[in-house]
Amino acid sequence: MTRETALIALGVLIMLTPFIGLPVSWRAYIVPVLGLLVVLVAVTLRARRMRTVAPSPETSSMTTPVV
């Protein structure tokens, strides 16, 4: 399962949690855990995206000095 798919699945679980008949005491623990998992997956996706994007070259190092 890719991280994108996991993020979608976790979102669906969070959305359905109030309607699946769990006791309120269980939901008090399940929803924050699912929310934390969403945050962790999103952070790893962002970190991966930031690593794959090449840093833009600085324009000052690309220019030659004018004499």
N, C-alpha and C positions, 0 to 999 in steps of 0.2 A: 504494500500500500504506500503510495507516495505521500509526501507531507501535505500536498494540496488536497488529496482525497481525505486524509485524516482530518484536516481542518474543516472540510465540509461535513464529514460525519459527526465530528464533535459539535458543530453548530446545530445540526439536526437533533442530536441528543439533547442539547440544552433547550432547544425550542420545544421538544416533546416532553420533557421532564414533568411539567405541571399536569400533563394530561394522561400519564400512563398509570396513575393510581398508586404511586408510592406514598408511604406515610410522610407527613411533614417533617418528622425528625430525620428521616433518611435524606430527604431533599435538602435539608440544611447542610448536609455534608457533601452530597453528590454534586450540586450545582457549583459550589466554589472549586471543587476538584476539577470538574470539567472546564470551568473558566480558566483555571491555572494551566491546564493542558493546552487550551486554545492559545494562551499567551506564549507558552513555551514553543509550540509549533510555529507560531507567527514569528517569534524572534529568530528561530533557526532558519526559517525561510528568508528573512531579511538579511541575516548574516551571510547566508549562501549567495544571495543576490549581490550583496556588496563585495564579496570576494571575486565573483565572476566578472564584474564590471571593471574594466581596466581603468586605472586612474588617468585622468586627462593630463597631458604633458603641460608643464608650465611654459607659458609663452616667453618668459624672460630667459629661459635656458635655450630656447630655440632661435633667438635672435643673435645676430653678431654685433659686436659693439661698433658704433660709428665713430670714426676718428676725425 
